[in-house]
């Protein structure tokens, strides 16, 4: 075997060692987290301790301790097959959770191990949201990610140093071999010669191509992914107060969700249905509600809309709303703020000036110079242009609850994007979601499925069964 072949084999060994170390370190909780989101998060709670559509996953090791690991992996891949075989644990779980059927998953052993490692990490509180933490639905996506960059950099440095040492050894061996054979020894290769050789340059270029391709594809997949996005809105509107405490139905404000593609942002006139009567907020007093009044030209002092409001100067408008704020403000001796009609005080005047500045900053910008006009809310959910999504089809026809996609909005003070809204997330939902056939005229045309259910040949129909995975349904 020539020294050149030895060098090639040692180089390949170094590359294989690097890749194997990378794979070993990637019983990867981040990968497990991604797999969990795509395959499991629709039915299992993210805190791993709460029951959802499926059981809490934390503590699975204790529940399956009496059975080999292969049985657990078989359950995850094809639960119904394990149930049919009469496996005691599988039958026990089925009796507890039926008729909900777990989707079959084409996952490798390594992928399952990554998911279970992620489950263990979250349940133990060593990764992401601790098991004993109160989970905030608006912030579930902001779990702490483990960063292996430093580890990989150190490993790469060690392997690079090892490669240089091996190259020097091979160069010396070649020199000694030439002397032993009686030939004139060639010059020994210096470190510079080794680093500038065709083999090293080719390997570096190959590595850069692989790294660049991975980075490009990974960033492209994550393009426009806004999960966890939680901007501050021009008006501090609390969904926890309105949808939670006051039990206002989502579709009262977002009435487009039941009849159109878009859920629509409610106009300020919808707000005025209640806030003609409720003029002082429980948290911010007049500070936020007066912004609504200023945007529509409503005078809370007289309970009337202001004629010619759009033509009024900012100074005249400010007098109206400062008067309202002043007349509604009182500061007690204990420094707690309450609201009721009282005499004017210096504190009330300062508060009025402060609130008016907030009104102007919230309702105006470079393009919109008057407080009068629509409130420019900041958009949170935004699908790519090539994706078709119809709210009415899901809400009215599919009877999908708003919380399925938007999380427990009724508990959110500030709304953020709860779900990833990725293609894989949508497809997974279509594979798992059972179509509600009963008392739904829209599905009466599927006579075959109705008959199969009647004959006991099938227990359910999913969105996938009625074409929910056809490309043109979402990409027309």
C-alpha positions as CSV (number, residue, x, y, z in Angstrom):
1,X,0.0,0.0,0.0
2,X,1.5,3.4,-1.0
3,X,1.8,6.3,1.4
4,X,-0.6,8.2,-0.8
5,X,-3.3,5.6,-0.2
6,X,-2.5,5.7,3.5
7,X,-3.0,9.4,3.5
8,X,-6.3,9.1,1.7
9,X,-7.6,6.4,4.1
10,X,-6.5,8.4,7.2
11,X,-8.2,11.5,5.7
12,X,-11.4,9.5,5.2
13,X,-11.1,8.2,8.7
14,X,-10.9,11.7,10.1
15,X,-13.9,12.8,8.1
16,X,-15.9,9.7,9.3
17,X,-14.8,10.4,12.9
18,X,-16.0,14.0,12.6
19,X,-19.4,13.0,11.2
20,X,-19.8,10.2,13.8
21,X,-19.1,12.6,16.6
22,X,-21.6,15.0,15.2
23,X,-24.2,12.3,15.1
24,X,-23.4,11.1,18.6
25,X,-23.8,14.6,19.9
26,X,-27.0,15.0,18.1
27,X,-29.1,12.9,20.3
28,X,-30.1,16.3,19.7
29,X,-32.7,18.0,21.9
30,X,-33.3,20.7,19.2
31,X,-34.0,18.0,16.6
32,X,-36.3,16.3,19.1
33,X,-38.1,19.5,19.7
34,X,-38.7,20.0,16.0
35,X,-39.9,16.5,15.5
36,X,-42.2,16.9,18.5
37,X,-43.7,20.1,17.1
38,X,-44.4,18.4,13.7
39,X,-45.6,15.0,14.9
40,X,-46.7,15.3,18.5
41,X,-47.7,18.8,19.6
42,X,-51.2,18.6,18.2
43,X,-52.2,16.1,20.8
44,X,-49.7,16.3,23.6
45,X,-49.1,19.3,25.9
46,X,-45.8,21.1,25.5
47,X,-45.1,21.2,29.2
48,X,-45.1,17.3,29.2
49,X,-47.2,17.2,32.4
50,X,-50.7,18.2,31.3
51,X,-53.2,16.0,29.5
52,X,-54.5,17.3,26.2
53,X,-56.0,15.2,23.3
54,X,-53.4,12.6,24.3
55,X,-51.8,11.8,27.7
56,X,-49.0,13.8,29.3
57,X,-45.7,12.4,28.0
58,X,-43.6,13.1,31.0
59,X,-42.8,10.0,33.0
60,X,-43.3,7.6,30.0
61,X,-40.2,5.7,31.2
62,X,-41.9,4.6,34.4
63,X,-45.1,3.6,32.6
64,X,-43.2,1.5,30.1
65,X,-40.5,0.3,32.5
66,X,-41.9,-3.3,32.5
67,X,-41.5,-3.7,28.8
68,X,-38.5,-3.6,26.4
69,X,-37.6,-0.4,24.5
70,X,-38.7,-2.0,21.3
71,X,-42.3,-2.1,22.5
72,X,-42.3,1.6,23.2
73,X,-40.9,2.3,19.8
74,X,-43.4,0.1,18.2
75,X,-46.2,1.9,20.0
76,X,-45.0,5.2,18.7
77,X,-44.7,4.0,15.1
78,X,-48.0,2.1,14.9
79,X,-50.1,2.0,18.0
80,X,-53.0,0.2,16.5
81,X,-50.8,-2.7,15.4
82,X,-49.5,-3.1,19.0
83,X,-53.1,-2.9,20.3
84,X,-54.2,-5.6,17.9
85,X,-51.4,-7.9,19.1
86,X,-52.8,-7.7,22.6
87,X,-49.9,-5.9,24.2
88,X,-51.1,-5.2,27.8
89,X,-49.8,-1.6,28.0
90,X,-51.0,-0.7,24.5
91,X,-54.5,-2.1,25.4
92,X,-54.5,-0.2,28.7
93,X,-53.7,3.1,26.9
94,X,-56.3,2.5,24.2
95,X,-59.0,1.8,26.8
96,X,-58.2,5.1,28.5
97,X,-58.0,7.3,25.4
98,X,-60.2,5.7,22.7
99,X,-61.6,6.5,20.3
100,X,-58.7,8.9,19.7
101,X,-56.3,7.1,17.4
102,X,-52.6,8.1,17.4
103,X,-51.3,8.7,13.9
104,X,-48.8,6.2,12.6
105,X,-45.3,7.7,12.2
106,X,-42.5,6.7,9.9
107,X,-39.7,7.6,12.3
108,X,-36.3,6.0,12.7
109,X,-35.0,4.8,16.0
110,X,-32.7,7.8,16.2
111,X,-35.6,10.3,15.6
112,X,-37.7,8.6,18.3
113,X,-34.7,8.7,20.7
114,X,-34.4,12.5,20.0
115,X,-38.1,13.1,20.7
116,X,-37.9,11.1,23.9
117,X,-34.8,13.0,25.0
118,X,-36.6,16.3,24.4
119,X,-39.6,15.0,26.4
120,X,-37.3,14.0,29.3
121,X,-35.5,17.4,29.1
122,X,-38.7,19.4,29.3
123,X,-40.3,17.2,31.9
124,X,-37.1,17.4,34.1
125,X,-36.9,21.2,33.6
126,X,-33.4,20.9,32.1
127,X,-34.5,22.1,28.6
128,X,-37.0,24.8,27.6
129,X,-40.0,25.3,29.9
130,X,-39.5,23.6,33.3
131,X,-42.0,21.0,34.2
132,X,-43.2,23.0,37.3
133,X,-43.5,26.3,35.4
134,X,-46.7,28.0,34.6
135,X,-46.8,27.8,30.8
136,X,-47.6,31.0,29.0
137,X,-49.3,30.2,25.7
138,X,-48.0,33.4,24.1
139,X,-44.4,32.5,25.0
140,X,-44.3,28.7,24.6
141,X,-42.2,29.1,21.5
142,X,-39.5,31.0,23.3
143,X,-38.0,27.9,24.9
144,X,-34.2,28.1,25.6
145,X,-32.4,26.4,22.8
146,X,-29.2,24.4,23.6
147,X,-26.3,25.8,21.4
148,X,-23.7,23.2,20.3
149,X,-21.8,25.7,18.2
150,X,-18.8,25.9,20.6
151,X,-18.7,22.1,20.9
152,X,-18.6,21.6,17.2
153,X,-16.0,24.3,16.8
154,X,-13.7,22.6,19.4
155,X,-14.2,19.2,17.7
156,X,-13.5,20.7,14.3
157,X,-10.3,22.3,15.7
158,X,-9.1,19.0,17.2
159,X,-9.8,17.1,14.0
160,X,-8.0,19.8,11.9
161,X,-5.0,19.5,14.2
162,X,-5.1,15.7,14.0
163,X,-5.2,16.0,10.2
164,X,-2.1,18.2,10.2
165,X,-0.2,15.9,12.5
166,X,-1.0,12.9,10.3
167,X,0.0,14.8,7.2
168,X,3.4,15.6,8.8
169,X,3.9,12.0,9.8
170,X,3.1,10.8,6.3
171,X,5.5,13.4,4.8
172,X,8.3,12.1,7.1
173,X,7.5,8.5,6.3
174,X,7.7,9.3,2.6
175,X,11.1,10.9,3.2
176,X,12.4,7.9,5.2
177,X,11.1,5.5,2.6
178,X,13.0,7.3,-0.2
179,X,16.2,7.2,1.8
180,X,15.8,3.5,2.5
181,X,15.2,2.7,-1.1
182,X,18.5,4.4,-2.0
183,X,17.0,7.1,-4.0
184,X,17.6,10.8,-3.7
185,X,15.2,12.0,-1.1
186,X,12.9,14.8,-2.2
187,X,12.4,17.9,-0.1
188,X,10.2,17.5,3.0
189,X,6.8,19.2,2.7
190,X,6.4,22.2,5.0
191,X,3.2,23.1,6.8
192,X,2.5,25.7,4.1
193,X,2.9,23.0,1.4
194,X,0.5,20.8,3.2
195,X,-2.1,23.5,3.7
196,X,-1.9,24.6,0.0
197,X,-2.0,21.1,-1.4
198,X,-4.8,20.1,-3.8
199,X,-6.3,17.6,-1.4
200,X,-6.6,20.1,1.5
201,X,-7.9,22.9,-0.8
202,X,-10.4,20.5,-2.3
203,X,-11.6,19.3,1.1
204,X,-12.0,22.9,2.3
205,X,-14.0,23.8,-0.8
206,X,-16.2,20.7,-0.3
207,X,-16.8,21.7,3.3
208,X,-17.7,25.2,2.4
209,X,-20.2,24.0,-0.2
210,X,-21.8,21.6,2.3
211,X,-21.9,24.3,5.0
212,X,-23.2,27.0,2.6
213,X,-25.9,24.6,1.2
214,X,-27.1,23.6,4.7
215,X,-27.2,27.2,5.9
216,X,-29.1,28.3,2.8
217,X,-31.7,25.6,3.0
218,X,-32.1,25.9,6.7
219,X,-32.6,29.7,6.5
220,X,-35.0,29.2,3.5
221,X,-37.1,26.8,5.5
222,X,-37.3,29.2,8.4
223,X,-38.1,32.2,6.2
224,X,-41.1,34.2,7.4
225,X,-41.5,31.8,10.4
226,X,-42.8,34.2,13.1
227,X,-43.8,31.8,15.9
228,X,-43.5,33.7,19.2
229,X,-43.8,37.1,17.5
230,X,-45.5,39.4,20.0
231,X,-45.4,43.1,19.0
232,X,-46.7,45.9,21.1
233,X,-49.9,47.3,19.7
234,X,-50.9,51.0,19.4
235,X,-53.6,50.3,22.0
236,X,-53.0,48.0,25.0
237,X,-55.9,45.7,24.3
238,X,-56.1,42.7,26.7
239,X,-57.6,39.6,25.3
240,X,-57.4,38.1,28.8
241,X,-59.9,40.8,30.0
242,X,-62.2,40.8,27.0
243,X,-62.2,37.1,25.9
244,X,-61.3,35.7,29.3
245,X,-62.8,37.7,32.1
246,X,-65.7,39.2,30.1
247,X,-66.3,36.0,28.0
248,X,-66.7,37.9,24.8
249,X,-66.9,35.4,21.9
250,X,-64.0,35.7,19.4
251,X,-66.4,36.0,16.5
252,X,-68.1,39.0,18.0
253,X,-65.1,41.1,17.1
254,X,-63.5,38.9,14.4
255,X,-66.8,38.2,12.6
256,X,-65.1,37.6,9.3
257,X,-63.8,34.3,10.6
258,X,-67.2,32.6,10.1
259,X,-68.0,34.0,6.7
260,X,-64.9,34.9,4.7
261,X,-61.2,34.1,4.0
262,X,-60.0,36.6,6.6
263,X,-61.0,36.9,10.2
264,X,-60.7,40.7,9.9
265,X,-59.6,43.2,12.5
266,X,-62.6,44.9,14.1
267,X,-63.3,48.5,13.3
268,X,-63.3,51.0,16.2
269,X,-67.1,51.2,15.8
270,X,-67.2,47.6,17.2
271,X,-65.3,48.7,20.2
272,X,-67.8,51.6,20.7
273,X,-70.7,49.1,21.0
274,X,-69.4,48.5,24.6
275,X,-67.3,51.5,25.3
276,X,-70.0,54.1,24.9
277,X,-71.0,52.8,28.3
278,X,-67.7,51.5,29.7
279,X,-65.6,54.6,29.6
280,X,-62.9,53.9,32.1
281,X,-60.7,50.7,31.9
282,X,-60.0,48.5,34.8
283,X,-56.2,48.6,34.2
284,X,-55.3,51.7,32.3
285,X,-58.2,54.0,33.2
286,X,-58.8,56.5,30.4
287,X,-55.4,56.2,28.8
288,X,-56.2,53.5,26.3
289,X,-60.0,54.0,25.8
290,X,-59.5,57.7,24.9
291,X,-57.4,56.6,22.0
292,X,-60.5,54.8,20.6
293,X,-62.6,57.9,21.1
294,X,-60.0,60.1,19.4
295,X,-59.8,57.8,16.4
296,X,-63.6,57.9,15.7
297,X,-64.3,61.5,16.9
298,X,-66.5,60.6,19.9
299,X,-66.8,63.1,22.7
300,X,-67.1,61.1,26.0
301,X,-67.9,64.4,27.8
302,X,-71.2,64.8,25.9
303,X,-71.7,61.2,24.7
304,X,-72.0,62.4,21.1
305,X,-70.0,62.1,18.0
306,X,-68.3,65.4,17.1
307,X,-69.6,67.1,13.9
308,X,-66.9,68.3,11.6
309,X,-64.3,66.4,13.6
310,X,-62.1,65.5,10.6
311,X,-61.5,69.2,9.9
312,X,-60.6,70.2,13.4
313,X,-57.1,71.2,14.4
314,X,-55.0,69.0,16.7
315,X,-55.1,71.7,19.4
316,X,-58.9,71.8,19.4
317,X,-59.1,68.0,19.5
318,X,-56.7,67.9,22.4
319,X,-58.8,70.3,24.5
320,X,-61.8,67.9,24.2
321,X,-60.0,64.8,25.4
322,X,-57.8,66.5,27.9
323,X,-61.0,67.9,29.5
324,X,-62.3,64.3,29.6
325,X,-59.1,63.0,31.2
326,X,-58.9,65.8,33.8
327,X,-62.6,65.5,34.8
328,X,-62.1,61.8,35.3
329,X,-58.9,61.9,37.4
330,X,-58.3,62.0,41.1
331,X,-55.2,61.1,43.1
332,X,-55.7,59.9,46.7
333,X,-53.4,60.5,49.6
334,X,-52.1,56.9,49.4
335,X,-51.0,57.7,45.8
336,X,-53.5,55.2,44.2
337,X,-55.2,56.5,41.2
338,X,-59.0,56.4,40.9
339,X,-61.4,57.8,38.4
340,X,-64.5,59.9,39.0
341,X,-65.6,63.5,38.2
342,X,-63.7,65.7,40.6
343,X,-62.2,69.2,40.7
344,X,-59.2,69.9,38.6
345,X,-55.8,69.3,40.2
346,X,-52.2,69.8,39.0
347,X,-51.8,66.0,39.0
348,X,-54.8,65.7,36.8
349,X,-53.5,68.3,34.3
350,X,-50.1,66.5,34.1
351,X,-51.9,63.2,33.6
352,X,-54.0,64.7,30.8
353,X,-50.9,66.0,29.0
354,X,-49.2,62.6,29.4
355,X,-52.2,60.7,28.1
356,X,-52.6,63.1,25.1
357,X,-49.0,62.5,24.1
358,X,-49.6,58.8,24.2
359,X,-52.7,59.2,22.0
360,X,-50.8,61.2,19.4
361,X,-47.8,58.7,19.4
362,X,-50.2,55.7,19.0
363,X,-52.5,57.1,16.4
364,X,-50.2,59.1,14.1
365,X,-47.0,58.5,12.1
366,X,-45.2,60.0,9.1
367,X,-48.1,59.0,6.7
368,X,-51.0,59.5,9.1
369,X,-50.8,62.9,10.6
370,X,-54.2,63.1,12.3
371,X,-55.4,61.1,15.3
372,X,-58.7,60.7,13.4
373,X,-59.0,57.6,11.2
374,X,-58.5,53.8,11.5
375,X,-56.3,52.4,14.2
376,X,-53.2,50.9,12.5
377,X,-52.8,47.6,14.4
378,X,-49.6,45.7,13.8
379,X,-50.2,42.4,11.9
380,X,-49.1,39.3,13.7
381,X,-50.1,36.3,11.6
382,X,-49.0,36.5,7.9
383,X,-48.9,33.5,5.6
384,X,-46.8,33.6,2.4
385,X,-48.6,34.9,-0.8
386,X,-48.5,31.4,-2.4
387,X,-50.5,29.9,0.5
388,X,-54.4,29.9,0.5
389,X,-56.1,29.7,3.8
390,X,-59.8,30.3,4.4
391,X,-61.0,31.0,7.9
392,X,-64.7,30.3,7.1
393,X,-63.8,26.8,5.8
394,X,-62.1,25.9,9.1
395,X,-64.4,27.8,11.5
396,X,-67.8,27.3,10.0
397,X,-67.4,24.1,8.0
398,X,-64.7,22.3,10.0
399,X,-65.9,23.6,13.4
400,X,-62.2,24.2,14.4
401,X,-61.8,26.1,17.6
402,X,-59.8,29.3,17.4
403,X,-57.5,28.0,20.2
404,X,-56.3,25.2,18.0
405,X,-54.3,27.6,15.9
406,X,-54.0,30.7,18.1
407,X,-53.5,29.1,21.5
408,X,-55.4,30.1,24.6
409,X,-56.0,33.7,23.5
410,X,-58.4,34.2,26.4
411,X,-55.4,34.1,28.7
412,X,-53.1,36.4,26.8
413,X,-52.6,40.0,27.8
414,X,-50.6,40.6,24.6
415,X,-51.3,38.4,21.7
416,X,-48.5,36.6,19.9
417,X,-48.2,34.0,17.2
418,X,-48.8,30.7,19.0
419,X,-48.3,28.1,16.2
420,X,-45.5,27.9,13.7
421,X,-48.0,28.0,10.7
422,X,-45.5,26.0,8.7
423,X,-46.4,23.6,5.9
424,X,-45.5,20.5,8.0
425,X,-47.7,21.8,10.9
426,X,-50.7,22.2,8.6
427,X,-50.2,18.8,6.9
428,X,-49.9,17.1,10.3
429,X,-53.1,18.7,11.5
430,X,-54.9,17.6,8.3
431,X,-53.6,14.0,8.9
432,X,-54.9,13.9,12.5
433,X,-58.0,16.1,12.6
434,X,-61.2,14.1,12.5
435,X,-63.9,15.6,10.2
436,X,-67.1,16.2,12.1
437,X,-69.7,14.6,9.9
438,X,-72.7,14.6,12.2
439,X,-75.2,17.4,11.6
440,X,-73.0,19.0,9.0
441,X,-74.7,19.4,5.6
442,X,-71.4,20.3,4.0
443,X,-70.2,16.7,4.3
444,X,-73.4,15.0,3.1
445,X,-72.0,14.5,-0.4
446,X,-69.4,12.0,1.0
447,X,-71.9,9.1,0.8
448,X,-69.2,6.4,0.8
449,X,-67.7,7.5,4.1
450,X,-71.1,7.9,5.7
451,X,-72.0,4.3,4.7
452,X,-68.6,2.9,5.9
453,X,-69.1,4.5,9.3
454,X,-72.7,3.2,9.4
455,X,-71.4,-0.3,8.5
456,X,-68.7,-0.1,11.1
457,X,-65.9,-0.3,8.5
458,X,-64.3,2.9,9.7
459,X,-64.4,4.9,12.9
460,X,-63.5,8.3,11.6
461,X,-62.7,10.4,8.5
462,X,-59.8,12.8,8.6
463,X,-59.2,15.9,6.6
464,X,-56.6,13.8,4.7
465,X,-59.3,11.4,3.6
466,X,-61.3,14.2,1.9
467,X,-58.4,15.6,0.0
468,X,-56.8,17.7,2.7
469,X,-53.3,16.9,1.5
470,X,-53.8,17.7,-2.2
471,X,-51.4,20.4,-3.3
472,X,-53.9,22.5,-5.1
473,X,-56.1,22.8,-1.9
474,X,-53.5,25.3,-0.4
475,X,-51.4,26.2,-3.4
476,X,-53.9,27.1,-6.1
